[in-house]
Amino acid sequence: MCFLIQDNLAGFIVGVASSAVVSWIFYSKGKHDAKRQHTHSQMDSVRLALARCDPTQKGAGRRGDDGLEPTAHWLGCMIDVLQRTGSPKEADALRGLKAEMEQLIRDFEATPEDAIHRLKGKWQDTAAVL
């Protein structure tokens, strides 16, 4: 009788322990997947902004809603968000892209239009691999 109680108690303890370990593993994986999906959503927003950006748009003063200045500013905001949400790799990649945009803003008048189109393609390619 004593062995029966001990066997049942041991089985119960092993069952609870193994269930806890399995639950913890799947919870961790789910949490990691959710974070990765959130980062992918943010990067999709970056890709959308880059697709919308039209650096060849010319107008008085600022280039308007589809121009470089708003997109560069938005990228700076997204870099801060990515950094705070634990995605430093993506934030670092976007820092270089933002620096190139700001350089183009400074040198816009001296930059040929075909070079501007190449830059935009490069930016989109960079965002596509993140």
Wavefront OBJ file of the C-alpha trace (Angstrom):
o trace
v 0.000 0.000 0.000
v 2.817 2.371 0.948
v 4.562 1.708 -2.368
v 1.352 2.461 -4.260
v 1.039 5.882 -2.601
v 4.722 6.611 -3.223
v 4.430 5.560 -6.882
v 1.340 7.716 -7.412
v 2.957 10.682 -5.660
v 6.162 10.300 -7.704
v 4.115 10.055 -10.907
v 2.167 13.166 -9.972
v 5.352 15.159 -9.205
v 7.058 14.043 -12.430
v 3.906 14.869 -14.420
v 3.612 18.355 -12.930
v 7.322 19.044 -13.413
v 7.373 17.854 -17.025
v 4.191 19.799 -17.832
v 5.712 22.943 -16.344
v 8.894 22.544 -18.407
v 6.971 21.909 -21.640
v 4.655 24.865 -20.952
v 7.619 27.151 -20.276
v 9.354 26.072 -23.514
v 6.276 26.705 -25.656
v 5.528 30.003 -23.887
v 9.090 31.167 -24.584
v 8.858 30.160 -28.236
v 5.508 31.892 -28.600
v 6.814 35.051 -26.980
v 9.840 35.053 -29.304
v 7.617 34.499 -32.368
v 5.287 37.318 -31.321
v 8.234 39.704 -30.921
v 9.604 38.706 -34.316
v 6.193 39.226 -35.930
v 5.925 42.662 -34.319
v 9.347 43.604 -35.707
v 8.332 42.351 -39.155
v 5.236 44.561 -38.995
v 7.373 47.574 -38.141
v 9.747 46.790 -41.000
v 6.765 46.508 -43.364
v 5.914 50.068 -42.337
v 9.463 51.109 -43.244
v 9.144 49.442 -46.648
v 5.843 51.222 -47.235
v 7.330 54.614 -46.370
v 10.272 53.995 -48.701
v 7.952 52.973 -51.508
v 5.924 56.145 -50.939
v 8.983 58.374 -50.851
v 9.541 60.303 -54.076
v 12.917 62.030 -53.816
v 12.591 63.497 -57.319
v 9.525 65.535 -56.381
v 10.465 69.181 -56.713
v 8.588 72.011 -55.143
v 9.066 75.207 -53.256
v 10.742 74.655 -49.906
v 10.039 71.254 -48.472
v 9.345 68.517 -50.989
v 5.930 67.713 -49.531
v 4.353 64.593 -48.074
v 6.118 62.202 -50.438
v 9.522 63.855 -50.189
v 12.742 63.095 -48.400
v 12.444 65.262 -45.284
v 9.244 63.665 -43.933
v 10.534 60.173 -44.721
v 13.919 60.817 -43.092
v 12.175 62.221 -40.014
v 9.807 59.248 -39.909
v 12.763 56.853 -40.161
v 14.345 58.566 -37.154
v 11.149 57.977 -35.206
v 11.012 54.335 -36.310
v 14.670 53.862 -35.287
v 13.778 55.034 -31.780
v 10.797 52.665 -31.649
v 12.831 49.688 -32.872
v 15.609 50.442 -30.388
v 13.145 50.639 -27.483
v 11.305 47.467 -28.481
v 14.473 45.385 -28.563
v 15.314 45.290 -32.272
v 18.762 46.923 -32.363
v 19.870 45.134 -35.568
v 17.051 46.672 -37.583
v 17.536 50.057 -35.897
v 21.232 50.068 -36.807
v 20.462 49.166 -40.426
v 17.964 52.025 -40.660
v 20.446 54.497 -39.140
v 22.680 54.114 -42.207
v 19.715 54.508 -44.516
v 18.571 57.658 -42.693
v 22.095 59.112 -42.884
v 22.109 58.576 -46.668
v 18.722 60.292 -46.947
v 19.916 63.263 -44.915
v 23.041 63.497 -47.099
v 20.837 63.518 -50.204
v 18.693 66.270 -48.657
v 21.837 68.382 -48.204
v 23.196 67.597 -51.696
v 19.866 67.342 -53.534
v 20.449 70.104 -56.089
v 23.887 68.710 -57.035
v 22.724 65.080 -57.337
v 21.679 63.799 -60.795
v 18.183 62.332 -61.039
v 19.422 58.878 -62.109
v 21.637 58.742 -58.999
v 18.596 59.614 -56.885
v 16.630 56.741 -58.449
v 19.542 54.358 -57.782
v 19.644 55.486 -54.146
v 15.934 54.882 -53.720
v 16.309 51.382 -55.193
v 19.227 50.703 -52.844
v 17.158 51.870 -49.855
v 14.289 49.605 -50.820
v 16.651 46.660 -51.300
v 18.173 47.318 -47.870
v 14.754 47.376 -46.219
v 13.668 44.241 -48.101
v 16.398 42.084 -46.555
v 15.657 43.135 -42.965
l 1 2 3 4 5 6 7 8 9 10 11 12 13 14 15 16 17 18 19 20 21 22 23 24 25 26 27 28 29 30 31 32 33 34 35 36 37 38 39 40 41 42 43 44 45 46 47 48 49 50 51 52 53 54 55 56 57 58 59 60 61 62 63 64 65 66 67 68 69 70 71 72 73 74 75 76 77 78 79 80 81 82 83 84 85 86 87 88 89 90 91 92 93 94 95 96 97 98 99 100 101 102 103 104 105 106 107 108 109 110 111 112 113 114 115 116 117 118 119 120 121 122 123 124 125 126 127 128 129 130
